[in-house]
Amino acid sequence: MCGIIGILGKADVAPMLLTTLKRLEYRGYDSAGVVVINDGSMQTRRAVGKLEALEMALKAAPLQGNSGIGHTRWATHGAPTEANAHPHRAGKVAVVHNGIIENFQPLREELLAKGHQFASETDSEVVAHLVMRAMDQGQSPAQAVASTLARLEGAFALAFLFDGEDDLMIGARRGSPLAIGHGEGEMYLGSDAMALAPVTSRITYLEEGDWVVLTRNSQQIYDALGNGVSRPEVMVNVDAMQVDKGNHRHFMTKEIFEQPSVMALALSHYLSPDHSQIHVPGGAPDFTRFDRLVLVACGTAYYACHVAKYWFEQMARIPVEIDVASEFRYRAPPIGRRDMVIVVSQSGETADTLAALHYVKGKAGQVVAIINATESSIAREADLALPIKAGVEVSVASSKAFTCQLTVFAALAILAARQRGELDAAGEKAQIAKLVHTPRLLDEALKAEPQMAAAARELAKARDILFLGRGPLYPLALEGALKLKELSYIHAEGYASGELKHGPIALIDERVPVICFAPVDALFDKTVSNMQEVMARGGKVLLVSDAKGIARAGKGTWAQLEMPECDPFIAPIIYAIPAQLLAYHTATEKGTDVDQPRNLAKSVTVE
Ligand code: M6R
């Protein structure tokens, strides 16, 4: 996955390529590059590392010209080196690519046999060579792109420029998103509307298999069969896409501390003004039509599904299946009209989740998306898209999106329970009353930050860390471990507290901190027993609980973190705060790159 941009402009495009690429850095940040056409001929600058490196390269050797394409990379084929950075060039052709060309190896061998020489190890470079070869055989740029697309397997969004063609840019998409931006006598291509926000709010989304020939004043879109088609132009809300860190050192802390306010916003979206009913603007899903819910997502969004499984099953008595999107699609599970499938994604562009959505469309009774990016592919392709209202999330590690996903799920679980007769009107109101307390309780939980920072100073010394939780706190243990791994690079695992004795307890010794999420609930004593089993083996327990829990079970633990007392229903939302802040402070203690951890990207647009 990578970010791509293209501009046919009226002034020098290099500065604007950089500005727009910065908004795509969430897609990858291991190398970047641009090609600009100056006096009819293409010139390239590429650099390894984040965009600042490319910025420096452009300062040292500026590029002039009004047409250009740019790319920020997350390496798939070939290490993050300058030679592997995009744009790739072959003869008169330059290309930037997001996705994976799955048949690149046979194509490359075929081209090598015909005398082509490659400058990189990437899958993408074959695309430039195929187009160049077709042009050398007399095809126009558009014909050459069309014949090349027919030979490609896999997923891609592509943007092409051509030597000597200052007013021509060609784009194509299959499996990866690509949008056209319309300016006044200017034309743009971008991986998403957010990248194009500094230059335009007039967007045309290409559909699966589309490709487009652009000049400054025209566009001709073709579908996968080569038929000319028209796609609607839409206005996107550009203001909502402006982002900064405020007074925070990192986007991650800004986003963690925003949670009480964005959650209040999410709640007001899904509650009636008097807080007596769940209200879904635009039409509520009807849970009486379904025998089963199937929840599919990746990473943190998957853990939100895992919590939701407990809520739907306990409150609404409806069976729930959950799966990670990358497995779901390939195990080809039976899906029928009595299934509602809910896909969850912050970015709305995660390739695995999008593929899962494609798999269930036409099979499931309804496909619902719980989504942050409302202009994304997943939002547009689902039968019903429910916004989480978290606002733009920049930090690669997800925080506020998680708690807002949980908020939407909590509202839907109450709604399902009410519709299916498991809750009466008073019961619905009582559950809502618990939810309404979450912003205040999140605020209280955030006040324990200094204690979390102190604990993190110790955690940062560990090589392995375990997280434990029971019931709906089990997914929080998994989320805590994921956050810690991706931010601090310390190995961490989450386990169901009761499962530890079935094997993982062999890992316990005095060097392995064990973080135990244990609010006082119906399972508290059982969790405490599991904690005792750890301490009996020399394990160093950090107990995360409320005042009563700490009074009852804090003795003998290495440290305690006090969370506000809360109803067990909303505990998974409140305990997200220690899961996030322990990871954050451990990472800052270790000096890792919190907002852009190594090897990761915010939006994972390859399978
Ligand atoms: O954009 P999505 O919610 O679909 O992303 C899913 C995962 O890639 C994402 O949650 C990832 O696990 C985060 N880095 C976790 O912090």
Residues whose N, C-alpha, C, O or C-beta is under 5 A from the ligand:
A	BS01	M6R	C298 G299 T300 A301 V344 S345 Q346 S347 G348 T350 V396 A397 S398 K602 V604
